[in-house]
Every structure is written in structure tokens, then in C-alpha cells.
């Protein structure tokens, strides 16, 4: 599986663990740290990655604006 770890969850431990399990991991800290919220969504969609984040700001572009994304988002309770 391909993952894009957003800045808020992009720890070395998580990245290394996912990679060790055979996943393709891209960290937003590697070139996307200063990007707008739209950029990680675009990269994840274009590359077929699951965007892992704790940032609730992604709800507006995905749900309200209906912009494309590559996976289903599950709201937290």
C-alpha cells in the first residue's frame, strides 16, 4: 500500500514501521511541509496514496468542495 504521511503524523517511527512492513511511504516533511492543504491531497490522489493525517482542515476540500481524493476518509469521534 502507498501512504502519504501529513506533517502532523510524519514521525520517523511511523514511517520506518510502515516501510519495514513493505509499504511505500512518503512523508510530507520531505518537501511538502510548507504546502497548502490542497497539495498533499493532490499528491495523494495523483500517486494513489492513502493520506494519513490528524488535520481536520481536509474536510472542507473533500466533503464541501467535492475535490477528488484517493481513499475514503473516516471522521473521528
PDB file with one MODEL, atoms N, CA, C and O in Angstrom:
MODEL        1
ATOM      1  N   UNK A   1       0.846  -1.162   0.000  1.00  0.00           N
ATOM      2  CA  UNK A   1       0.000   0.000   0.000  1.00  0.00           C
ATOM      3  C   UNK A   1       0.899   1.234   0.000  1.00  0.00           C
ATOM      4  O   UNK A   1       2.020   1.195   0.505  1.00  0.00           O
ATOM      5  N   UNK A   2       0.401   2.318  -0.565  1.00  0.00           N
ATOM      6  CA  UNK A   2       1.152   3.570  -0.648  1.00  0.00           C
ATOM      7  C   UNK A   2       0.541   4.595   0.302  1.00  0.00           C
ATOM      8  O   UNK A   2      -0.667   4.830   0.285  1.00  0.00           O
ATOM      9  N   UNK A   3       1.389   5.200   1.128  1.00  0.00           N
ATOM     10  CA  UNK A   3       0.944   6.173   2.111  1.00  0.00           C
ATOM     11  C   UNK A   3       1.629   7.511   1.902  1.00  0.00           C
ATOM     12  O   UNK A   3       2.773   7.574   1.451  1.00  0.00           O
ATOM     13  N   UNK A   4       0.919   8.576   2.233  1.00  0.00           N
ATOM     14  CA  UNK A   4       1.486   9.916   2.353  1.00  0.00           C
ATOM     15  C   UNK A   4       1.201  10.365   3.777  1.00  0.00           C
ATOM     16  O   UNK A   4       0.043  10.561   4.147  1.00  0.00           O
ATOM     17  N   UNK A   5       2.246  10.530   4.578  1.00  0.00           N
ATOM     18  CA  UNK A   5       2.095  10.957   5.961  1.00  0.00           C
ATOM     19  C   UNK A   5       2.120  12.474   6.021  1.00  0.00           C
ATOM     20  O   UNK A   5       3.110  13.099   5.640  1.00  0.00           O
ATOM     21  N   UNK A   6       1.038  13.065   6.496  1.00  0.00           N
ATOM     22  CA  UNK A   6       0.966  14.512   6.650  1.00  0.00           C
ATOM     23  C   UNK A   6       1.949  14.943   7.738  1.00  0.00           C
ATOM     24  O   UNK A   6       2.384  14.122   8.545  1.00  0.00           O
ATOM     25  N   UNK A   7       2.295  16.212   7.759  1.00  0.00           N
ATOM     26  CA  UNK A   7       3.293  16.735   8.692  1.00  0.00           C
ATOM     27  C   UNK A   7       2.947  16.397  10.141  1.00  0.00           C
ATOM     28  O   UNK A   7       3.839  16.085  10.930  1.00  0.00           O
ATOM     29  N   UNK A   8       1.673  16.456  10.497  1.00  0.00           N
ATOM     30  CA  UNK A   8       1.269  16.245  11.888  1.00  0.00           C
ATOM     31  C   UNK A   8       1.439  14.801  12.357  1.00  0.00           C
ATOM     32  O   UNK A   8       1.409  14.550  13.561  1.00  0.00           O
ATOM     33  N   UNK A   9       1.614  13.853  11.452  1.00  0.00           N
ATOM     34  CA  UNK A   9       1.783  12.444  11.839  1.00  0.00           C
ATOM     35  C   UNK A   9       3.076  11.834  11.285  1.00  0.00           C
ATOM     36  O   UNK A   9       3.312  10.634  11.425  1.00  0.00           O
ATOM     37  N   UNK A  10       3.895  12.656  10.666  1.00  0.00           N
ATOM     38  CA  UNK A  10       5.078  12.149   9.956  1.00  0.00           C
ATOM     39  C   UNK A  10       6.258  11.910  10.897  1.00  0.00           C
ATOM     40  O   UNK A  10       7.286  12.579  10.791  1.00  0.00           O
ATOM     41  N   UNK A  11       6.111  10.968  11.804  1.00  0.00           N
ATOM     42  CA  UNK A  11       7.224  10.637  12.687  1.00  0.00           C
ATOM     43  C   UNK A  11       8.122   9.609  12.007  1.00  0.00           C
ATOM     44  O   UNK A  11       7.669   8.838  11.161  1.00  0.00           O
ATOM     45  N   UNK A  12       9.363   9.605  12.374  1.00  0.00           N
ATOM     46  CA  UNK A  12      10.315   8.627  11.824  1.00  0.00           C
ATOM     47  C   UNK A  12       9.895   7.212  12.206  1.00  0.00           C
ATOM     48  O   UNK A  12      10.044   6.286  11.409  1.00  0.00           O
ATOM     49  N   UNK A  13       9.372   7.036  13.416  1.00  0.00           N
ATOM     50  CA  UNK A  13       8.955   5.709  13.873  1.00  0.00           C
ATOM     51  C   UNK A  13       7.833   5.162  12.989  1.00  0.00           C
ATOM     52  O   UNK A  13       7.903   4.018  12.540  1.00  0.00           O
ATOM     53  N   UNK A  14       6.806   5.965  12.738  1.00  0.00           N
ATOM     54  CA  UNK A  14       5.692   5.516  11.904  1.00  0.00           C
ATOM     55  C   UNK A  14       6.158   5.246  10.479  1.00  0.00           C
ATOM     56  O   UNK A  14       5.807   4.224   9.890  1.00  0.00           O
ATOM     57  N   UNK A  15       6.940   6.153   9.932  1.00  0.00           N
ATOM     58  CA  UNK A  15       7.441   5.982   8.571  1.00  0.00           C
ATOM     59  C   UNK A  15       8.280   4.711   8.442  1.00  0.00           C
ATOM     60  O   UNK A  15       8.080   3.922   7.518  1.00  0.00           O
ATOM     61  N   UNK A  16       9.214   4.517   9.365  1.00  0.00           N
ATOM     62  CA  UNK A  16      10.076   3.331   9.333  1.00  0.00           C
ATOM     63  C   UNK A  16       9.284   2.042   9.527  1.00  0.00           C
ATOM     64  O   UNK A  16       9.561   1.034   8.876  1.00  0.00           O
ATOM     65  N   UNK A  17       8.305   2.075  10.416  1.00  0.00           N
ATOM     66  CA  UNK A  17       7.492   0.878  10.671  1.00  0.00           C
ATOM     67  C   UNK A  17       6.697   0.489   9.433  1.00  0.00           C
ATOM     68  O   UNK A  17       6.679  -0.681   9.050  1.00  0.00           O
ATOM     69  N   UNK A  18       6.042   1.457   8.804  1.00  0.00           N
ATOM     70  CA  UNK A  18       5.280   1.162   7.590  1.00  0.00           C
ATOM     71  C   UNK A  18       6.193   0.659   6.476  1.00  0.00           C
ATOM     72  O   UNK A  18       5.844  -0.283   5.764  1.00  0.00           O
ATOM     73  N   UNK A  19       7.351   1.279   6.323  1.00  0.00           N
ATOM     74  CA  UNK A  19       8.305   0.848   5.289  1.00  0.00           C
ATOM     75  C   UNK A  19       8.804  -0.567   5.574  1.00  0.00           C
ATOM     76  O   UNK A  19       8.923  -1.379   4.657  1.00  0.00           O
ATOM     77  N   UNK A  20       9.094  -0.860   6.827  1.00  0.00           N
ATOM     78  CA  UNK A  20       9.556  -2.190   7.208  1.00  0.00           C
ATOM     79  C   UNK A  20       8.498  -3.259   6.918  1.00  0.00           C
ATOM     80  O   UNK A  20       8.828  -4.414   6.652  1.00  0.00           O
ATOM     81  N   UNK A  21       7.235  -2.862   6.973  1.00  0.00           N
ATOM     82  CA  UNK A  21       6.140  -3.787   6.666  1.00  0.00           C
ATOM     83  C   UNK A  21       5.894  -3.911   5.160  1.00  0.00           C
ATOM     84  O   UNK A  21       4.981  -4.613   4.726  1.00  0.00           O
ATOM     85  N   UNK A  22       6.715  -3.224   4.376  1.00  0.00           N
ATOM     86  CA  UNK A  22       6.644  -3.348   2.925  1.00  0.00           C
ATOM     87  C   UNK A  22       5.832  -2.285   2.212  1.00  0.00           C
ATOM     88  O   UNK A  22       5.565  -2.409   1.017  1.00  0.00           O
ATOM     89  N   UNK A  23       5.442  -1.254   2.918  1.00  0.00           N
ATOM     90  CA  UNK A  23       4.642  -0.190   2.313  1.00  0.00           C
ATOM     91  C   UNK A  23       5.530   0.890   1.709  1.00  0.00           C
ATOM     92  O   UNK A  23       6.664   1.094   2.142  1.00  0.00           O
ATOM     93  N   UNK A  24       5.005   1.567   0.716  1.00  0.00           N
ATOM     94  CA  UNK A  24       5.667   2.700   0.076  1.00  0.00           C
ATOM     95  C   UNK A  24       5.229   3.946   0.850  1.00  0.00           C
ATOM     96  O   UNK A  24       4.053   4.308   0.824  1.00  0.00           O
ATOM     97  N   UNK A  25       6.162   4.600   1.535  1.00  0.00           N
ATOM     98  CA  UNK A  25       5.820   5.710   2.426  1.00  0.00           C
ATOM     99  C   UNK A  25       6.488   6.994   1.955  1.00  0.00           C
ATOM    100  O   UNK A  25       7.696   7.035   1.721  1.00  0.00           O
ATOM    101  N   UNK A  26       5.680   8.042   1.822  1.00  0.00           N
ATOM    102  CA  UNK A  26       6.160   9.377   1.508  1.00  0.00           C
ATOM    103  C   UNK A  26       5.765  10.271   2.673  1.00  0.00           C
ATOM    104  O   UNK A  26       4.620  10.237   3.125  1.00  0.00           O
ATOM    105  N   UNK A  27       6.699  11.064   3.155  1.00  0.00           N
ATOM    106  CA  UNK A  27       6.429  11.966   4.268  1.00  0.00           C
ATOM    107  C   UNK A  27       6.267  13.390   3.756  1.00  0.00           C
ATOM    108  O   UNK A  27       7.052  13.848   2.926  1.00  0.00           O
ATOM    109  N   UNK A  28       5.260  14.084   4.246  1.00  0.00           N
ATOM    110  CA  UNK A  28       5.061  15.487   3.869  1.00  0.00           C
ATOM    111  C   UNK A  28       6.214  16.346   4.361  1.00  0.00           C
ATOM    112  O   UNK A  28       6.419  17.444   3.845  1.00  0.00           O
ATOM    113  N   UNK A  29       6.965  15.881   5.332  1.00  0.00           N
ATOM    114  CA  UNK A  29       8.134  16.624   5.818  1.00  0.00           C
ATOM    115  C   UNK A  29       9.226  16.691   4.753  1.00  0.00           C
ATOM    116  O   UNK A  29      10.115  17.539   4.825  1.00  0.00           O
ATOM    117  N   UNK A  30       9.161  15.804   3.770  1.00  0.00           N
ATOM    118  CA  UNK A  30      10.153  15.769   2.693  1.00  0.00           C
ATOM    119  C   UNK A  30       9.662  16.569   1.491  1.00  0.00           C
ATOM    120  O   UNK A  30       9.393  16.006   0.430  1.00  0.00           O
ATOM    121  N   UNK A  31       9.548  17.878   1.663  1.00  0.00           N
ATOM    122  CA  UNK A  31       9.220  18.745   0.543  1.00  0.00           C
ATOM    123  C   UNK A  31       7.815  19.317   0.532  1.00  0.00           C
ATOM    124  O   UNK A  31       7.539  20.216  -0.262  1.00  0.00           O
ATOM    125  N   UNK A  32       6.922  18.836   1.373  1.00  0.00           N
ATOM    126  CA  UNK A  32       5.552  19.348   1.378  1.00  0.00           C
ATOM    127  C   UNK A  32       5.198  20.063   2.677  1.00  0.00           C
ATOM    128  O   UNK A  32       4.043  20.444   2.872  1.00  0.00           O
ATOM    129  N   UNK A  33       6.157  20.249   3.559  1.00  0.00           N
ATOM    130  CA  UNK A  33       5.875  20.808   4.887  1.00  0.00           C
ATOM    131  C   UNK A  33       5.238  22.190   4.840  1.00  0.00           C
ATOM    132  O   UNK A  33       4.394  22.508   5.678  1.00  0.00           O
ATOM    133  N   UNK A  34       5.625  23.008   3.879  1.00  0.00           N
ATOM    134  CA  UNK A  34       5.089  24.373   3.789  1.00  0.00           C
ATOM    135  C   UNK A  34       3.965  24.502   2.770  1.00  0.00           C
ATOM    136  O   UNK A  34       3.515  25.610   2.476  1.00  0.00           O
ATOM    137  N   UNK A  35       3.515  23.390   2.236  1.00  0.00           N
ATOM    138  CA  UNK A  35       2.490  23.405   1.194  1.00  0.00           C
ATOM    139  C   UNK A  35       1.105  23.662   1.780  1.00  0.00           C
ATOM    140  O   UNK A  35       0.869  23.447   2.969  1.00  0.00           O
ATOM    141  N   UNK A  36       0.205  24.119   0.935  1.00  0.00           N
ATOM    142  CA  UNK A  36      -1.184  24.285   1.354  1.00  0.00           C
ATOM    143  C   UNK A  36      -1.809  22.902   1.550  1.00  0.00           C
ATOM    144  O   UNK A  36      -1.235  21.896   1.133  1.00  0.00           O
ATOM    145  N   UNK A  37      -2.974  22.852   2.178  1.00  0.00           N
ATOM    146  CA  UNK A  37      -3.655  21.570   2.373  1.00  0.00           C
ATOM    147  C   UNK A  37      -3.995  20.903   1.047  1.00  0.00           C
ATOM    148  O   UNK A  37      -4.068  19.676   0.976  1.00  0.00           O
ATOM    149  N   UNK A  38      -4.199  21.675   0.015  1.00  0.00           N
ATOM    150  CA  UNK A  38      -4.565  21.111  -1.282  1.00  0.00           C
ATOM    151  C   UNK A  38      -3.432  20.279  -1.882  1.00  0.00           C
ATOM    152  O   UNK A  38      -3.693  19.285  -2.560  1.00  0.00           O
ATOM    153  N   UNK A  39      -2.192  20.666  -1.646  1.00  0.00           N
ATOM    154  CA  UNK A  39      -1.055  19.971  -2.253  1.00  0.00           C
ATOM    155  C   UNK A  39      -0.950  18.518  -1.818  1.00  0.00           C
ATOM    156  O   UNK A  39      -0.820  17.653  -2.685  1.00  0.00           O
ATOM    157  N   UNK A  40      -0.998  18.190  -0.512  1.00  0.00           N
ATOM    158  CA  UNK A  40      -0.960  16.777  -0.145  1.00  0.00           C
ATOM    159  C   UNK A  40      -2.138  15.982  -0.715  1.00  0.00           C
ATOM    160  O   UNK A  40      -1.980  14.821  -1.094  1.00  0.00           O
ATOM    161  N   UNK A  41      -3.315  16.606  -0.776  1.00  0.00           N
ATOM    162  CA  UNK A  41      -4.462  15.924  -1.387  1.00  0.00           C
ATOM    163  C   UNK A  41      -4.187  15.614  -2.856  1.00  0.00           C
ATOM    164  O   UNK A  41      -4.483  14.517  -3.330  1.00  0.00           O
ATOM    165  N   UNK A  42      -3.624  16.575  -3.566  1.00  0.00           N
ATOM    166  CA  UNK A  42      -3.305  16.380  -4.981  1.00  0.00           C
ATOM    167  C   UNK A  42      -2.266  15.279  -5.172  1.00  0.00           C
ATOM    168  O   UNK A  42      -2.420  14.420  -6.040  1.00  0.00           O
ATOM    169  N   UNK A  43      -1.204  15.303  -4.358  1.00  0.00           N
ATOM    170  CA  UNK A  43      -0.151  14.292  -4.461  1.00  0.00           C
ATOM    171  C   UNK A  43      -0.713  12.911  -4.148  1.00  0.00           C
ATOM    172  O   UNK A  43      -0.444  11.950  -4.869  1.00  0.00           O
ATOM    173  N   UNK A  44      -1.487  12.810  -3.083  1.00  0.00           N
ATOM    174  CA  UNK A  44      -2.070  11.516  -2.707  1.00  0.00           C
ATOM    175  C   UNK A  44      -2.978  10.990  -3.815  1.00  0.00           C
ATOM    176  O   UNK A  44      -2.930   9.805  -4.145  1.00  0.00           O
ATOM    177  N   UNK A  45      -3.788  11.845  -4.377  1.00  0.00           N
ATOM    178  CA  UNK A  45      -4.698  11.427  -5.448  1.00  0.00           C
ATOM    179  C   UNK A  45      -3.924  11.000  -6.698  1.00  0.00           C
ATOM    180  O   UNK A  45      -4.196   9.948  -7.276  1.00  0.00           O
ATOM    181  N   UNK A  46      -2.973  11.815  -7.100  1.00  0.00           N
ATOM    182  CA  UNK A  46      -2.195  11.542  -8.310  1.00  0.00           C
ATOM    183  C   UNK A  46      -1.383  10.253  -8.186  1.00  0.00           C
ATOM    184  O   UNK A  46      -1.247   9.512  -9.159  1.00  0.00           O
ATOM    185  N   UNK A  47      -0.844   9.982  -6.995  1.00  0.00           N
ATOM    186  CA  UNK A  47       0.014   8.823  -6.798  1.00  0.00           C
ATOM    187  C   UNK A  47      -0.714   7.629  -6.186  1.00  0.00           C
ATOM    188  O   UNK A  47      -0.097   6.595  -5.931  1.00  0.00           O
ATOM    189  N   UNK A  48      -2.012   7.759  -5.950  1.00  0.00           N
ATOM    190  CA  UNK A  48      -2.790   6.657  -5.387  1.00  0.00           C
ATOM    191  C   UNK A  48      -2.381   6.315  -3.968  1.00  0.00           C
ATOM    192  O   UNK A  48      -2.329   5.143  -3.594  1.00  0.00           O
ATOM    193  N   UNK A  49      -2.087   7.347  -3.170  1.00  0.00           N
ATOM    194  CA  UNK A  49      -1.645   7.144  -1.795  1.00  0.00           C
ATOM    195  C   UNK A  49      -2.780   7.400  -0.807  1.00  0.00           C
ATOM    196  O   UNK A  49      -3.682   8.194  -1.074  1.00  0.00           O
ATOM    197  N   UNK A  50      -2.725   6.727   0.320  1.00  0.00           N
ATOM    198  CA  UNK A  50      -3.629   6.993   1.431  1.00  0.00           C
ATOM    199  C   UNK A  50      -3.009   8.128   2.232  1.00  0.00           C
ATOM    200  O   UNK A  50      -1.881   8.012   2.711  1.00  0.00           O
ATOM    201  N   UNK A  51      -3.733   9.209   2.377  1.00  0.00           N
ATOM    202  CA  UNK A  51      -3.249  10.350   3.149  1.00  0.00           C
ATOM    203  C   UNK A  51      -3.570  10.112   4.617  1.00  0.00           C
ATOM    204  O   UNK A  51      -4.736  10.001   4.997  1.00  0.00           O
ATOM    205  N   UNK A  52      -2.529  10.033   5.437  1.00  0.00           N
ATOM    206  CA  UNK A  52      -2.685   9.831   6.874  1.00  0.00           C
ATOM    207  C   UNK A  52      -2.484  11.184   7.547  1.00  0.00           C
ATOM    208  O   UNK A  52      -1.426  11.800   7.421  1.00  0.00           O
ATOM    209  N   UNK A  53      -3.507  11.639   8.260  1.00  0.00           N
ATOM    210  CA  UNK A  53      -3.449  12.959   8.881  1.00  0.00           C
ATOM    211  C   UNK A  53      -4.331  13.012  10.113  1.00  0.00           C
ATOM    212  O   UNK A  53      -5.225  12.185  10.290  1.00  0.00           O
ATOM    213  N   UNK A  54      -4.071  13.987  10.956  1.00  0.00           N
ATOM    214  CA  UNK A  54      -4.952  14.321  12.075  1.00  0.00           C
ATOM    215  C   UNK A  54      -5.580  15.697  11.849  1.00  0.00           C
ATOM    216  O   UNK A  54      -6.335  16.187  12.688  1.00  0.00           O
ATOM    217  N   UNK A  55      -5.268  16.303  10.727  1.00  0.00           N
ATOM    218  CA  UNK A  55      -5.706  17.651  10.381  1.00  0.00           C
ATOM    219  C   UNK A  55      -7.135  17.616   9.861  1.00  0.00           C
ATOM    220  O   UNK A  55      -7.402  17.032   8.811  1.00  0.00           O
ATOM    221  N   UNK A  56      -8.042  18.230  10.580  1.00  0.00           N
ATOM    222  CA  UNK A  56      -9.453  18.230  10.180  1.00  0.00           C
ATOM    223  C   UNK A  56      -9.756  19.243   9.082  1.00  0.00           C
ATOM    224  O   UNK A  56     -10.884  19.300   8.594  1.00  0.00           O
ATOM    225  N   UNK A  57      -8.763  20.045   8.686  1.00  0.00           N
ATOM    226  CA  UNK A  57      -8.963  21.014   7.610  1.00  0.00           C
ATOM    227  C   UNK A  57      -9.176  20.350   6.256  1.00  0.00           C
ATOM    228  O   UNK A  57      -9.633  21.006   5.321  1.00  0.00           O
ATOM    229  N   UNK A  58      -8.862  19.082   6.131  1.00  0.00           N
ATOM    230  CA  UNK A  58      -9.049  18.393   4.857  1.00  0.00           C
ATOM    231  C   UNK A  58     -10.524  18.112   4.575  1.00  0.00           C
ATOM    232  O   UNK A  58     -10.883  17.766   3.450  1.00  0.00           O
ATOM    233  N   UNK A  59     -11.361  18.253   5.567  1.00  0.00           N
ATOM    234  CA  UNK A  59     -12.783  18.000   5.378  1.00  0.00           C
ATOM    235  C   UNK A  59     -13.437  18.945   4.386  1.00  0.00           C
ATOM    236  O   UNK A  59     -14.280  18.524   3.594  1.00  0.00           O
ATOM    237  N   UNK A  60     -13.059  20.217   4.417  1.00  0.00           N
ATOM    238  CA  UNK A  60     -13.673  21.178   3.507  1.00  0.00           C
ATOM    239  C   UNK A  60     -13.405  20.851   2.039  1.00  0.00           C
ATOM    240  O   UNK A  60     -14.357  20.760   1.263  1.00  0.00           O
ATOM    241  N   UNK A  61     -12.141  20.670   1.622  1.00  0.00           N
ATOM    242  CA  UNK A  61     -11.937  20.378   0.199  1.00  0.00           C
ATOM    243  C   UNK A  61     -12.522  19.043  -0.232  1.00  0.00           C
ATOM    244  O   UNK A  61     -12.967  18.901  -1.371  1.00  0.00           O
ATOM    245  N   UNK A  62     -12.526  18.073   0.653  1.00  0.00           N
ATOM    246  CA  UNK A  62     -13.010  16.743   0.275  1.00  0.00           C
ATOM    247  C   UNK A  62     -14.531  16.666   0.302  1.00  0.00           C
ATOM    248  O   UNK A  62     -15.142  16.186  -0.653  1.00  0.00           O
ATOM    249  N   UNK A  63     -15.143  17.129   1.376  1.00  0.00           N
ATOM    250  CA  UNK A  63     -16.586  16.955   1.522  1.00  0.00           C
ATOM    251  C   UNK A  63     -17.392  18.144   0.981  1.00  0.00           C
ATOM    252  O   UNK A  63     -18.365  17.944   0.253  1.00  0.00           O
ATOM    253  N   UNK A  64     -17.006  19.360   1.322  1.00  0.00           N
ATOM    254  CA  UNK A  64     -17.784  20.527   0.893  1.00  0.00           C
ATOM    255  C   UNK A  64     -17.544  20.865  -0.575  1.00  0.00           C
ATOM    256  O   UNK A  64     -18.489  21.134  -1.316  1.00  0.00           O
ATOM    257  N   UNK A  65     -16.279  20.851  -0.996  1.00  0.00           N
ATOM    258  CA  UNK A  65     -15.962  21.206  -2.381  1.00  0.00           C
ATOM    259  C   UNK A  65     -15.957  19.999  -3.315  1.00  0.00           C
ATOM    260  O   UNK A  65     -15.872  20.145  -4.534  1.00  0.00           O
ATOM    261  N   UNK A  66     -16.047  18.817  -2.733  1.00  0.00           N
ATOM    262  CA  UNK A  66     -16.080  17.556  -3.501  1.00  0.00           C
ATOM    263  C   UNK A  66     -14.880  17.386  -4.431  1.00  0.00           C
ATOM    264  O   UNK A  66     -15.014  16.894  -5.552  1.00  0.00           O
ATOM    265  N   UNK A  67     -13.707  17.799  -3.952  1.00  0.00           N
ATOM    266  CA  UNK A  67     -12.491  17.598  -4.729  1.00  0.00           C
ATOM    267  C   UNK A  67     -12.105  16.122  -4.671  1.00  0.00           C
ATOM    268  O   UNK A  67     -12.420  15.447  -3.691  1.00  0.00           O
ATOM    269  N   UNK A  68     -11.436  15.610  -5.690  1.00  0.00           N
ATOM    270  CA  UNK A  68     -11.094  14.185  -5.701  1.00  0.00           C
ATOM    271  C   UNK A  68     -10.054  13.834  -4.642  1.00  0.00           C
ATOM    272  O   UNK A  68      -9.184  14.637  -4.307  1.00  0.00           O
ATOM    273  N   UNK A  69     -10.169  12.626  -4.131  1.00  0.00           N
ATOM    274  CA  UNK A  69      -9.201  12.096  -3.181  1.00  0.00           C
ATOM    275  C   UNK A  69      -9.088  10.601  -3.424  1.00  0.00           C
ATOM    276  O   UNK A  69      -9.965  10.000  -4.044  1.00  0.00           O
ATOM    277  N   UNK A  70      -8.014  10.005  -2.938  1.00  0.00           N
ATOM    278  CA  UNK A  70      -7.728   8.622  -3.311  1.00  0.00           C
ATOM    279  C   UNK A  70      -8.210   7.580  -2.328  1.00  0.00           C
ATOM    280  O   UNK A  70      -8.020   6.387  -2.565  1.00  0.00           O
ATOM    281  N   UNK A  71      -8.818   7.984  -1.246  1.00  0.00           N
ATOM    282  CA  UNK A  71      -9.301   6.989  -0.274  1.00  0.00           C
ATOM    283  C   UNK A  71     -10.498   7.558   0.457  1.00  0.00           C
ATOM    284  O   UNK A  71     -10.794   8.750   0.376  1.00  0.00           O
ATOM    285  N   UNK A  72     -11.168   6.696   1.158  1.00  0.00           N
ATOM    286  CA  UNK A  72     -12.287   7.146   1.970  1.00  0.00           C
ATOM    287  C   UNK A  72     -11.746   7.716   3.270  1.00  0.00           C
ATOM    288  O   UNK A  72     -10.832   7.157   3.877  1.00  0.00           O
ATOM    289  N   UNK A  73     -12.313   8.819   3.683  1.00  0.00           N
ATOM    290  CA  UNK A  73     -11.938   9.421   4.959  1.00  0.00           C
ATOM    291  C   UNK A  73     -12.963   9.004   5.987  1.00  0.00           C
ATOM    292  O   UNK A  73     -14.164   9.007   5.716  1.00  0.00           O
ATOM    293  N   UNK A  74     -12.492   8.646   7.161  1.00  0.00           N
ATOM    294  CA  UNK A  74     -13.375   8.233   8.240  1.00  0.00           C
ATOM    295  C   UNK A  74     -13.294   9.285   9.331  1.00  0.00           C
ATOM    296  O   UNK A  74     -12.235   9.472   9.930  1.00  0.00           O
ATOM    297  N   UNK A  75     -14.403   9.979   9.602  1.00  0.00           N
ATOM    298  CA  UNK A  75     -14.374  11.010  10.639  1.00  0.00           C
ATOM    299  C   UNK A  75     -14.059  10.398  12.004  1.00  0.00           C
ATOM    300  O   UNK A  75     -14.459   9.271  12.294  1.00  0.00           O
ATOM    301  N   UNK A  76     -13.343  11.145  12.831  1.00  0.00           N
ATOM    302  CA  UNK A  76     -13.061  10.684  14.189  1.00  0.00           C
ATOM    303  C   UNK A  76     -14.222  11.066  15.076  1.00  0.00           C
ATOM    304  O   UNK A  76     -14.967  11.999  14.778  1.00  0.00           O
ATOM    305  N   UNK A  77     -14.370  10.355  16.146  1.00  0.00           N
ATOM    306  CA  UNK A  77     -15.469  10.644  17.073  1.00  0.00           C
ATOM    307  C   UNK A  77     -15.017  11.491  18.219  1.00  0.00           C
ATOM    308  O   UNK A  77     -15.817  11.827  19.092  1.00  0.00           O
TER     309      UNK A  77
ENDMDL
END
